[in-house]
Amino acid sequence: MLSRRSLLAGPAAAALAAGADPAVAEAPATAKQAPGIYRYKIGTFELTALYDGIWYRPITDKFIHNAPFGEVEHALDVAFMPHDKLETPFTTLIVNTGKKLVLIDTGTGGQISPTAGMIGDNLAAAGISPPAVDQIVISHFHPDHINGIKDKDNALVFPNAEILVPAPEWAYWMDDAAMNAASAGLKLTFLNQRRIFSDIAKQVTRYEPGKEVSPGIVTLPAAGHTPGHTVFAIHSGDQSLMVLSDTAQHPAIFARHPDWQAAFDVDGREAVATRKKLFDRAAADRMLVTGYHFPFPACGHLVKTAGGYEHVPVPWQPTL
């Protein structure tokens, strides 16, 4: 009778006798990440989260307007992040309603950071061709949400898609007076919107936040981050998902510290009020949520705590 010890020792002894080191792997490292896609269901709707990469946003002591930088650094420490960068992932969402493929926000288009711009490859991995997308619904006009409408040569990436944008967002960013009054850095954002939309303006449908843009997809006003910033409630059967857009960026910072006003919010006070209102609703109703800048696959739940909220990711589901 063989003991477990002799069974384990046999192959190792044979390898050593042959001059091989049993601890050394022969297979080379791949040095590549797997495709960034994740599917889940809301009622009868099939959702596909598409990872577009990450941006390591440089930050300074001006990053949060209403908190000492020492507190911000402590929050970054707790989240295992460096003090000079905010890890900012990008996750877009495809909603297959059974009748339409709806893309919520379009990613960076590879025009923000060398570590972002992966949506094309991940669409392919998901078996979705860009011409198959029926609708694009935009939450707001920051470049990481709209640049994926066009490629670097200014050609439409999703040639058959109807493009829907928030009417208040269009009114603000296309206003020449607002652009002329903006800071130099913000002017670049105004100019980027014109690059994306000027020659396709007649193909763009403007919606009022609060309206249903597709059966089961309702828009919710969420101003503050930008004047027309919009989030989405997706309903199918008795299940719902809140798409938080940029109500909060990394949850380890802005869910745990919902009162913090970030430098990238156009109206910091309004952004805080919106964040608390939506987070309270999601937590009270135990809704599934997804955040554009939450760690991939970006979906989970929000739990209200004594000082803020905690994001609880859902476990990876092997079947739908």
C-alpha positions as CSV (number, residue, x, y, z in Angstrom):
1,M,0.0,0.0,0.0
2,L,1.3,3.4,-1.0
3,S,1.2,6.2,1.5
4,R,0.3,9.8,0.5
5,R,3.9,10.8,1.4
6,S,5.4,8.2,-1.0
7,L,3.0,9.2,-3.8
8,L,4.0,12.9,-3.4
9,A,7.7,12.0,-3.1
10,G,7.8,9.8,-6.2
11,P,7.3,12.4,-8.9
12,A,9.6,14.9,-7.1
13,A,12.3,12.3,-6.7
14,A,12.0,11.3,-10.3
15,A,12.3,14.9,-11.4
16,L,15.4,15.5,-9.3
17,A,17.0,12.3,-10.6
18,A,16.5,13.6,-14.1
19,G,18.1,16.9,-13.3
20,A,14.9,18.9,-13.4
21,D,13.7,21.5,-10.8
22,P,10.1,20.6,-10.0
23,A,9.5,24.2,-8.7
24,V,10.3,25.9,-12.0
25,A,7.3,26.4,-14.4
26,E,8.2,25.7,-18.1
27,A,5.3,27.8,-19.5
28,P,6.2,31.4,-20.3
29,A,4.1,34.2,-18.7
30,T,1.4,35.6,-21.1
31,A,1.9,39.3,-20.1
32,K,-1.7,40.0,-21.3
33,Q,-4.9,40.5,-19.4
34,A,-8.1,38.5,-20.3
35,P,-11.0,40.4,-22.0
36,G,-12.9,42.7,-19.7
37,I,-16.5,41.7,-20.1
38,Y,-19.1,40.6,-17.5
39,R,-22.7,39.7,-18.1
40,Y,-25.6,39.7,-15.7
41,K,-29.4,40.0,-15.9
42,I,-32.1,42.4,-14.8
43,G,-35.4,40.6,-15.3
44,T,-35.3,39.6,-19.0
45,F,-32.7,42.2,-19.9
46,E,-29.1,41.0,-20.5
47,L,-26.5,43.5,-19.5
48,T,-22.9,43.4,-20.6
49,A,-20.3,45.5,-18.6
50,L,-17.5,46.5,-21.0
51,Y,-14.2,47.5,-19.4
52,D,-12.5,50.4,-21.3
53,G,-9.4,50.6,-19.2
54,I,-8.2,52.9,-16.4
55,W,-6.8,56.4,-15.9
56,Y,-4.4,57.2,-13.1
57,R,-5.7,60.7,-12.6
58,P,-3.0,63.0,-11.1
59,I,-4.2,64.8,-7.9
60,T,-2.9,67.4,-5.6
61,D,-4.0,69.1,-2.4
62,K,-6.6,71.0,-4.6
63,F,-8.4,67.8,-5.5
64,I,-11.0,68.1,-2.7
65,H,-12.3,71.6,-2.0
66,N,-13.7,71.1,1.5
67,A,-11.4,68.6,3.3
68,P,-7.8,68.9,4.5
69,F,-5.5,67.0,2.2
70,G,-4.3,65.0,5.2
71,E,-7.7,63.4,5.4
72,V,-7.8,62.7,1.7
73,E,-4.4,61.1,2.0
74,H,-5.6,58.9,4.8
75,A,-8.6,57.8,2.7
76,L,-6.3,56.9,-0.1
77,D,-4.1,55.0,2.3
78,V,-7.1,53.0,3.5
79,A,-8.0,52.2,-0.1
80,F,-4.4,51.1,-0.9
81,M,-3.9,54.0,-3.4
82,P,-1.0,56.4,-3.8
83,H,-1.4,60.0,-2.6
84,D,-0.8,61.6,-6.0
85,K,-3.1,59.5,-8.2
86,L,-6.7,58.5,-8.2
87,E,-7.3,55.2,-9.9
88,T,-10.2,55.9,-12.3
89,P,-11.6,52.8,-14.2
90,F,-14.0,53.2,-17.1
91,T,-16.9,50.7,-17.5
92,T,-19.6,51.2,-20.1
93,L,-22.8,49.1,-20.3
94,I,-24.6,47.4,-23.1
95,V,-28.3,46.7,-22.4
96,N,-29.9,44.0,-24.5
97,T,-33.6,44.5,-24.1
98,G,-34.5,41.7,-26.5
99,K,-35.4,44.2,-29.1
100,K,-32.6,46.7,-29.0
101,L,-28.9,46.9,-28.1
102,V,-28.5,50.1,-26.0
103,L,-25.0,51.4,-25.1
104,I,-24.9,53.7,-22.1
105,D,-21.9,56.0,-22.5
106,T,-19.1,55.2,-25.0
107,G,-15.8,55.2,-23.2
108,T,-12.7,57.1,-23.9
109,G,-12.1,56.2,-27.6
110,G,-8.5,55.7,-26.7
111,Q,-8.1,59.5,-26.4
112,I,-7.7,60.0,-22.7
113,S,-4.9,57.7,-21.4
114,P,-2.6,55.0,-22.9
115,T,-4.1,52.6,-20.3
116,A,-7.6,53.1,-21.6
117,G,-9.4,52.6,-25.0
118,M,-10.2,48.9,-24.8
119,I,-13.9,49.0,-25.5
120,G,-13.5,47.9,-29.2
121,D,-11.5,44.8,-28.2
122,N,-14.0,43.9,-25.4
123,L,-17.0,44.4,-27.7
124,A,-15.4,41.9,-30.0
125,A,-14.8,39.5,-27.1
126,A,-18.5,39.9,-26.2
127,G,-19.5,39.0,-29.7
128,I,-21.0,42.5,-30.4
129,S,-20.2,44.4,-33.6
130,P,-20.4,48.2,-33.4
131,P,-22.9,48.4,-36.3
132,A,-25.3,46.2,-34.2
133,V,-25.7,48.9,-31.5
134,D,-29.1,50.5,-32.0
135,Q,-28.9,53.4,-29.4
136,I,-26.3,55.3,-27.6
137,V,-27.5,57.1,-24.5
138,I,-25.1,59.6,-23.0
139,S,-25.1,60.6,-19.3
140,H,-23.0,63.8,-19.7
141,F,-20.4,65.4,-21.9
142,H,-17.1,64.8,-20.2
143,P,-14.6,63.3,-22.7
144,D,-14.3,59.9,-21.1
145,H,-18.1,59.4,-21.8
146,I,-18.4,60.8,-25.3
147,N,-15.1,60.4,-27.1
148,G,-15.9,56.8,-28.0
149,I,-18.6,58.1,-30.3
150,K,-15.8,58.7,-32.8
151,D,-12.4,57.2,-33.5
152,K,-9.2,59.2,-33.7
153,D,-9.9,59.9,-37.3
154,N,-13.3,61.5,-36.5
155,A,-15.3,58.6,-38.0
156,L,-18.4,57.3,-36.2
157,V,-17.6,54.1,-34.3
158,F,-21.3,53.0,-34.1
159,P,-22.6,54.0,-37.5
160,N,-26.2,52.8,-37.1
161,A,-26.9,54.0,-33.6
162,E,-29.3,56.7,-32.7
163,I,-27.5,59.1,-30.3
164,L,-29.4,60.5,-27.3
165,V,-28.0,63.2,-25.0
166,P,-29.4,65.2,-22.1
167,A,-30.9,68.5,-23.3
168,P,-29.6,70.5,-20.3
169,E,-26.1,69.1,-21.0
170,W,-26.3,70.1,-24.7
171,A,-27.5,73.6,-23.7
172,Y,-24.6,74.2,-21.3
173,W,-21.7,72.8,-23.3
174,M,-22.8,74.3,-26.7
175,D,-23.3,77.8,-25.2
176,D,-20.6,80.1,-26.5
177,A,-21.0,82.5,-23.6
178,A,-20.4,79.7,-21.1
179,M,-17.3,78.6,-23.0
180,N,-15.9,82.1,-23.2
181,A,-16.4,82.5,-19.4
182,A,-14.8,79.2,-18.6
183,S,-11.3,78.7,-17.3
184,A,-8.5,77.7,-19.8
185,G,-8.6,74.1,-18.8
186,L,-12.4,73.9,-19.0
187,K,-12.4,75.5,-22.4
188,L,-10.6,72.4,-23.7
189,T,-13.6,70.4,-22.6
190,F,-16.0,72.8,-24.4
191,L,-13.9,72.4,-27.6
192,N,-13.9,68.7,-27.3
193,Q,-17.8,68.6,-27.3
194,R,-17.8,70.6,-30.4
195,R,-15.3,68.2,-32.1
196,I,-17.6,65.3,-31.3
197,F,-21.0,66.8,-32.0
198,S,-20.7,69.7,-34.4
199,D,-20.9,67.8,-37.7
200,I,-23.4,65.2,-36.4
201,A,-25.7,67.7,-34.6
202,K,-28.7,66.8,-36.8
203,Q,-28.3,63.1,-35.9
204,V,-28.4,63.8,-32.1
205,T,-31.7,63.5,-30.2
206,R,-31.9,65.6,-27.0
207,Y,-33.9,64.1,-24.1
208,E,-35.2,65.7,-20.9
209,P,-34.0,63.9,-17.8
210,G,-36.9,62.1,-16.3
211,K,-38.0,60.6,-19.6
212,E,-37.9,57.0,-20.7
213,V,-35.4,56.8,-23.6
214,S,-36.1,53.1,-24.3
215,P,-38.6,50.7,-22.9
216,G,-37.3,49.9,-19.4
217,I,-34.6,52.6,-19.3
218,V,-35.6,55.7,-17.5
219,T,-33.4,58.8,-17.2
220,L,-33.0,60.6,-13.8
221,P,-31.7,64.2,-13.4
222,A,-28.5,64.2,-11.4
223,A,-27.0,67.6,-11.8
224,G,-23.9,68.8,-10.0
225,H,-21.1,66.9,-11.6
226,T,-22.1,68.7,-14.7
227,P,-25.3,70.9,-15.2
228,G,-27.1,68.2,-17.2
229,H,-25.5,65.1,-15.6
230,T,-28.0,62.2,-15.8
231,V,-28.2,58.7,-14.3
232,F,-30.5,55.8,-15.3
233,A,-32.9,53.4,-13.7
234,I,-33.3,50.1,-15.6
235,H,-36.4,48.1,-14.9
236,S,-37.4,44.7,-16.1
237,G,-39.9,42.5,-14.4
238,D,-39.6,43.0,-10.6
239,Q,-35.8,43.9,-10.8
240,S,-34.1,47.2,-11.1
241,L,-30.6,48.6,-11.6
242,M,-29.4,52.1,-11.0
243,V,-26.7,53.3,-13.3
244,L,-24.9,56.0,-11.3
245,S,-22.8,57.5,-14.1
246,D,-20.4,59.9,-12.3
247,T,-22.5,60.5,-9.1
248,A,-19.3,59.2,-7.4
249,Q,-16.0,58.2,-8.8
250,H,-14.0,55.6,-6.9
251,P,-16.4,54.4,-4.2
252,A,-13.6,53.9,-1.6
253,I,-13.3,57.7,-1.7
254,F,-16.6,59.3,-2.5
255,A,-19.0,56.7,-1.1
256,R,-17.2,56.6,2.2
257,H,-16.9,60.4,2.1
258,P,-20.1,61.6,0.4
259,D,-19.7,65.2,1.6
260,W,-16.4,65.7,-0.3
261,Q,-16.6,68.2,-3.2
262,A,-14.2,67.2,-6.0
263,A,-12.4,69.7,-8.2
264,F,-13.9,68.1,-11.3
265,D,-17.5,68.8,-10.3
266,V,-19.0,71.9,-11.9
267,D,-21.1,72.5,-8.8
268,G,-19.7,70.8,-5.8
269,R,-22.6,71.4,-3.4
270,E,-25.2,70.2,-5.8
271,A,-23.0,67.2,-6.6
272,V,-23.0,66.2,-2.9
273,A,-26.8,66.7,-2.6
274,T,-27.4,64.6,-5.6
275,R,-25.0,61.9,-4.5
276,K,-26.7,61.5,-1.1
277,K,-30.2,61.5,-2.5
278,L,-29.4,58.8,-5.0
279,F,-27.3,56.7,-2.7
280,D,-30.0,56.9,0.0
281,R,-32.5,55.6,-2.5
282,A,-30.3,52.8,-3.7
283,A,-29.4,51.7,-0.2
284,A,-33.0,51.9,1.1
285,D,-34.4,50.0,-1.8
286,R,-31.5,47.5,-1.8
287,M,-31.0,48.2,-5.5
288,L,-28.3,46.8,-7.6
289,V,-26.1,49.7,-8.8
290,T,-23.3,50.1,-11.3
291,G,-20.9,53.1,-11.3
292,Y,-19.0,54.2,-14.4
293,H,-15.7,54.6,-12.3
294,F,-16.3,51.7,-9.9
295,P,-13.8,48.8,-10.0
296,F,-14.7,46.4,-12.8
297,P,-17.2,44.8,-13.2
298,A,-18.6,47.9,-11.4
299,C,-21.8,46.4,-10.0
300,G,-22.9,45.8,-6.5
301,H,-24.9,47.3,-3.7
302,L,-24.6,50.4,-1.4
303,V,-25.0,50.1,2.3
304,K,-25.5,53.2,4.4
305,T,-23.0,53.5,7.3
306,A,-22.6,56.0,10.2
307,G,-20.5,58.4,8.1
308,G,-21.3,57.5,4.5
309,Y,-21.8,54.5,2.4
310,E,-20.0,51.3,1.6
311,H,-20.0,49.6,-1.8
312,V,-20.4,45.8,-1.6
313,P,-19.5,44.2,-5.0
314,V,-21.7,41.3,-6.2
315,P,-19.9,38.0,-6.5
316,W,-19.0,36.9,-10.0
317,Q,-21.9,34.8,-11.4
318,P,-20.8,31.9,-13.7
319,T,-24.3,31.6,-15.1
320,L,-27.0,34.1,-16.0
